[in-house]
Amino acid sequence: MALRLVTTPEQLPTARDLADAFAASTADGNKGCRAAAVFVYAADPVLTAEAVRLGWAAEHLLALGPRPELWLPGSTYFTAGLAGLPVAVEMRPVAATPVVLALPEGAEVGAGPRTRTWSQLLQSSRRYDWSVARPDPAVSFTGELATHALYAGLDGLTPAELERQLAGGLDRGGYPLGDELSLLCRHASSAGGAVTSLIVTEQQLLRYQRDRELGDACPPGGRRPALRAVYPSDTLGLDFPAVRIGWADASPEQDTQARAFLSWLDTPGGRAALAAGGLRTPHPGGDLPAVEFESTPPSASSLATTMDSYDRARRPGRVLLALDTSGSMAAPVADGGRSRYDVAAAGIANTLRLRGPADEFGLWAFPHVGGARQVFPIENRQLAEAQVEDALRRIRPQGPTPLYRTIADAVPAVRTDTDAVQALVVLTDGEDTGSGLSRRQLVDRVRGQGVRVFVVAVGEASCGGALAEVAGATGGTCRQASFADLEATVSDIFSLLWKGA
């Protein structure tokens, strides 16, 4: 009998561990055979809450995944609107974890009281010349909580000045614009260089220290540079709840096992599994320090106010998009005759809606179209969607795929003396042909240039090998996408890079 458990992307490794431990516990007294199997997947918690309220309709199956019996949302912030629904919802508080500052070797905080506020720790970073990197609030609830705490304790800094300081920490350390798992995974592979402290939860820091999985890109094994926790006196935290969703048409077996999972979390075995995942249970033990922190989430209105301030304070983006217009992009996709190029062009034009007045955009095509690859120069004039659509409509996909050469030439074209996020977004469906550059030559030419490279790989293109290495070396990411979710993938990337309206 299979259960389905949905969680957040940041909590996916922990949820997998909990599901495995629960399934193993059902084999006790059952001749070694597990009575339950739990399928675990990740989805945005805001969208998950909406899907539960609306009964998990067909559009939610397509956008999020199968209808779950269990939900680990990470915080009761996302469950506030579930009271009074026709579907039976049972929620239990099972654990908590504070947001901490993870200090590497060489990051000094100076003499003084052991209890320090976020503001005092930021002052220490400036005094002792180390950086601070925060998860991106656009993709991380930990990042949102940290921003709320940081803004509440601003001492002599404006939000814009604070955002410039945090952005510098990301840039100097080559950290991605992502969640806390991506920051820790990047730190695990770092080898000297800039001294950067990370804002993460104690839970994920403990997983890092214990060599536990930090996502598919960061499995256990290998030496991880040391990090130690500092607990700000004004920090916030996650109140980790577990939710059972009793759908009216669920089988009795599914309902029984879903109830059993919630009950198991409060048994010695369940509490041990939560603690092994780095979480604090209501029955404390082990060697974790006694720490006071506020785990009840901020109100929706106060967090919205903080995020409005963040949106105004965050830096704009300077982005060049390089679009593959090689012959393979003329191939049809399976949705009724549109070509790969048609799907990509439509997605790019729609992405312009995310752009704000301070954001910059440029567009290249590769290989050259009519002897030139620049379709639009990088600038902040407000291109209309119709202008971009018209320019893309005149292009006919043909020729090879000089992918490496395009990336190598585009990075210096993006680079400028500005506080903006500088990024190259590459959309391609194939392997490099005709560039005359090796993988090593490409990586050497783009590393350390201050320009993040994001790759969207579709069709025969793969996020293995050179594309993943280039993205990782520049603080970008490589995203594998289907043509069905291509527009959403491109939009996700631009929502990180652009300040918006």
N, C-alpha and C positions, 0 to 999 in steps of 0.2 A: 504494500500500500504506500502510495507516494503522497507527500505533502509538498506544497510550494511555499517558499519563504522569500519575500522580497525585502531588500534592505537598501541602504544608500551605497554609492560607489566607495566612499571612504570606509564603510563598515563591512564591505564584502569579504575580505579575508577572515575577519573575526566571525562573521555569520557562518561562513563555511566551516570553521573550526567547531562552533557550537552545534551546528547541524550534525557533523560527524560524531561528536561526543554523545549527543542525544541518541542518534541511531544506534551507536554501539551499546548504549545503556539498555536499549530494548531487547538486546540479545540475551541479557541475564535471565536465566530461568526459562529460556526459549530454545534450549538445545543449541545455543550458539547462533541461531538464525535471527537476523534483525527483523523486528516487527514493523519497522518504519524506514522509509528512505525519504530524504528531504532534498528537493531540488532548490538550489539557492541562486538568485539572480539579483541584479542591481537596477534600480530605477530612481529617478529624481523624486525626492520625498514630497515635494509640493504637488507634482503630477500624480503621484501615488494616492495622496489624500483625496484629490479631486476624483480620481477613478473609483475609489471606494465609495465616495458620496454618490456617484452617478451609477453605481451598480456594475462597474467594470464591463462596459459595453464593448462592441466589436472594435471600435476605434482604439480603445485602450489595449486590447489584445495585440493589435498591430503596432502601437506606439511603445508600449511598455513591456508586454510579455504576458504570460498566462495569469489567470486569476489566482491570487494567493490565499492560503488559509492563515498564514502567519506573516507578521510584518515587524521588522526591527528598524524603526525610523531614526534612531539615534537620539532623538529629543522629543519631548511632549509638545514642543512648539508646533510640530506638524500634525498632531492629533487633536488640536483644540476644537476643530469643527465637526468631530465625529459623533458627538452626543445626539441622541434622539433620532438616529437613522433607522430605517426599516430593517436593515441588516444588523444582526447581533454583533456587537463589538465589545470585547473584553480586553482591558489594558491593565498591565501590572508594572510597577516600577521594579526593576531588577538590579540596577547598577548605576554607577556614576563615574565621571572622570573629569578632573580639572584641566583647563588650558594652562600650559606651562611654557617657559622659555628654555629651549634645549641648547645648552652652551657647549661648544667644542673646546678642545684644548687650545689655550692661548687667548681665550676670551675672559678677561678679568673684569670683576665688578667693583673692586676696591674694598677698603675697610669700611666698617660701619655696621648698622643694625642688620640682622639677618632678614628681617621682613622689609621687602622693598615693593614699591608700587610699579606698575608698568611704566609710568613716566620716569621714575628714578632709574629703572633699568635701561631705558632708552638714553637717558643722560649719560649713563656709564658707557654705553656703546660708543657715543660720540667722544667721550673723554679718553677711552682706551683704544679707539680706532678699530672697532669691529662692527660688522654689519648685522642687520636683522632682516630676516625674510619671513613673510606671512603668507599663508595659503590665500589664494585668490577668492574673495567673497562671492564672485560670480559663480563659482563651482563648488564652494566649500562652506558648510555651515560653521565649521570651526573658524574659518576666516571671517565670517559674519560676526560671531561672538567676540573674537579677538578685536575686530574693528570697533564694536560697541564698547568694549572695555577700554580700549586705547583712547577713543574719542571722549569718553567720560572723564578721563584723567589727564587731558592735555594740559601741559604746564609750560606756557610761553611759546607753544607751537600752534600754528594754524593747521587745520586738516590737510591743506595742500602741502605745507612743509613736511608734515608727517608722511604723507603719501610719497613725496619725493625721496625721503630717507628710506622708506621700505622698498620702493622701486629700485633704488640704488643697491640695496642688499641683494635683491634678486639678480640684477644685472651683473654685479661684480662677481658673484659666486656662480654665475651660469645656471641659476635655478629656473625651472619652468614656471609658466603661469598656470598653476594647477592646484590640486588639493594637497593636504598634508602628507599623504602617501607619496605623491610625486616629489615633494621636497625631501623627504627622508630617503627615498630611493636614490635621488641625485646625490645626496650627501654620502650615502653608502659607497658610491663609486668615485667620490672626490679624492684627490691626491694632493693635499697641500693647497697653496694659493691663498685666496682671500679667506679671512676668518669670519665665518657667518654663523650666527645663531638662528634657530628656527622656532617659530611659534607653532606649536602642535599640542595635541592633547597628551596627557600623561599616558593614556592607554596606548597610543601609537608609538610614543617614545619607548615604552616598555617592550612593545613588539620589536622595535628596532634593536634595542639592547639585548633582547633574548634571541635574536636571530630568527624571528618568525617571519612568515611571508608578509610582504607589504604590497601585494598586488601581483598580477601575472608578470609584470616586467621586473619584479624585484623578489625573486624566490630566496629561500634560506641558503646559507652557505657563503663562504668568503669572509674576509675581514672587513668589519664596518668601523670606521673611525669613531672614537669615543664621543659620546654626548652625555651631559649630565643635566638634571632638571633643576631649574630655579622656579620657585612658586611665588608669583606676585601676590601681595596681600589683597589686591582688589580684582582678582581674576574671577572669571566665570567658568562654567563647566557644562557638560552634557548630563542630563538625567536620563539615562539609558532605559527606555521602557520596552516591553514586549507586548505585542498586540495580536489577539486572535480574532479573525474575521469569520463569523459563522454564517456563511451563505445559506439561504433557505434550501437550496437543492444539493447541498453537500452530502456525501454519503455518511452514514453513521460511523464508519471506520475512520474517515478523515476527521470528523468532528472529535471523536474520541482521542485520536493521536495529537490533534492540535491542542486540545485541553491538556493532554499529558505533557506536551512540550513546555507549556507555561508552568505547570506544576513542577516539572523536573528542574527548571531554572532555580527554584527555591529549595532544592535538595542539596546535600553536601556535594554530590557529583556535579550538579549544575553550577553551584557557586564556585567549585574548583575550576570548572571550564571557563567561567566568566573571569576569574582571577588570572588564569593562564593566558587569557586574551588581553590582560592589562587593565581590566576594569575593577573598580572598587564595589564590593557588594555590601548589603546592609549588615553583614556579619564580618567586620574587618579582621584581617589577619595578615600574616606574612611580615615583610620588612618595609612596607610603604610608610612614609612619614605621615604623622597626623597633620592634616591640612584642612583649614576651613575655606570653603568656596561656595559660591552661590550656583547651584545646579538648576534651579527653576529658571526656565528661559525668560528673557525679556518679553514684554508685551509686544504684540504685533505692531502696534502704533509706534512704540519707542524704537523698535528695531527698524521700522520703515523710515523713521526720521534719520536714524544713523546712516542708513543706506542711501538716502537722498543726499546727505552731506558727502558721503563717499563718492557718489556719482559726480558731484560737482567738483570734488577735489582731485579725483584720479587724473592721471596724465592722458593726453590724447594719443592716438596711434598714427604712425606713418607706415603705411602698408603698400607693398607692391605685390600684385597677384600675377603669377606666371602661369598661363594656361597652355596645356598641351594641345596643339592643333595638328599633330601628326596624322598620317593616313589612317591609323587604327581607330582614331576618334570618329571616323565616318561610319563605323560599324553600327548596326541597329541594336537597340536594347530590347528587352522582352516585353515592353509595355505597349506595343502596337505600332512600331515602325519608326519612332523617333530615334535619331542617332545618339551615340554617346556625347557627341559635341553639343547637340541640341539640349540635352539634359543639363550638361555643365554650364552652358551659356545662360540658360534660364535661371539656374541657381545663383550665378554670379550677379545678374542684374537685380534679383530680389534681395540679395545681401546688402545692397546699397541703402536699404531702408534703415539699417542699423547705424549708419554713419551720422556723426554730429558735425557741427560747424567747424570745430577745431581739428577734426580728423583729416588725414591725407590719404589719398588713394591713387594708385597707378596700375596700369594693366599692360603686360607684355604677352605676346604670343610666341610660341616656339614649335617648329622652326620659324624662320623669318617669313613674314607675309608680305609679298611684294617688295622684298629687299629690306624690310625694316621689321623689327620685332616689337617696337614700342607702339602700342595702340593709344594709350593715354599716359602722359607724364605724371609723376607723383606730385600732387598738389592738393590744396584743400578747397578748390572751387567745387561747388555743388553740382556734380554731374547728375543729370536726370536719368532715370532708368531707361527711358526711351533712347537717349544718346548711346548708352552702353549697348543696349539691345541692337540698335541699328549698326553699330560698328562691328559687333560680333556676328551679325547676320551676313555681313559681306565676306567673312572669312570662310574659305573652303578647306577642310582638313586634308592635308597631303604631306608627303615627305617623311623623313626619319624623325628620331626623338633625341635631339641633342640636350638631354636632361642635365648632365653634369656641367656642361659649358654654360648653360643658361643660369644655373644656380651660382656658379663661380662668378659670372659677370653681373648678376643681379644684386648680390650682396653689397658690393661697393657702391652700386647705384642707389641703394636704400640709405646707406650710412650717411649721417649728417650730424652736425653739432647741435643737438636738441635734446630736451628732456623727454620727448615722446617715446613711446614703445616703438622700436624699429623692427619691422618684420617683413620677411618674404614668405608668401604663401604659394606653394606649388601644387597644381592639380594635374596629375598625370595618370595615364592608363597603361604605361609600359616601361620597359627597360631602356637604359641609355643606349643610344646608337649614334655614332658619328661625332662624339665630343672631342676625342683625342686626349682625354684626361683619365687618369686612373682614380680609383676610389680614394687612395691615400692622398693624391694630389688635391682632390676636391676637398677633403676634410681639412687638410692643412690650409687651404685658401680661405675657408669660411670660419674657422675657429678663431675666437678672440676678436672678432670684428664688431661686436656689439649689436649684431643683427640676428634676430631669432629666425630660424627656418622652420616653417610648418609645412608638412607634406600631407596632401590628401591623395591616397593611393586607391585607384579603382581599376576594374578590369584585370589585366594581367600584372599590373604593378603590385609590388609587395612592400610591406613595412619591415621587411627583414633586410639585412645587409647594409648597403651604403646609405639608403634613405633614413633608416633608423639611426645610424651613426652620425650622419650630418645633423639631423634634428637634435639628437642628444647632446652633441658637441656645442650647439649654439643656444641651448635653453629652449628649444622648440619641441614639437612633438610630431610624430607620424601617425596619421589616423587611417586605418583601413576602412573603406566604405563601399557599400553597394550603390548602384545607380538609383535605387529606390530611396535611399537616405542621404544621397549626396548633398542636396541643398541644406538639410538639417546639420550635416557635419560641417559644411563651410560656414554656416551661420554660427555654430557653436564657437568656431575659431575666431571669427570676427567679433563676436560679443566679448571675447577676452581682450582683443586688441584695440577696439575702438571705444572711445568715451561715450559716444551716442549723444542724443539730444540733451 
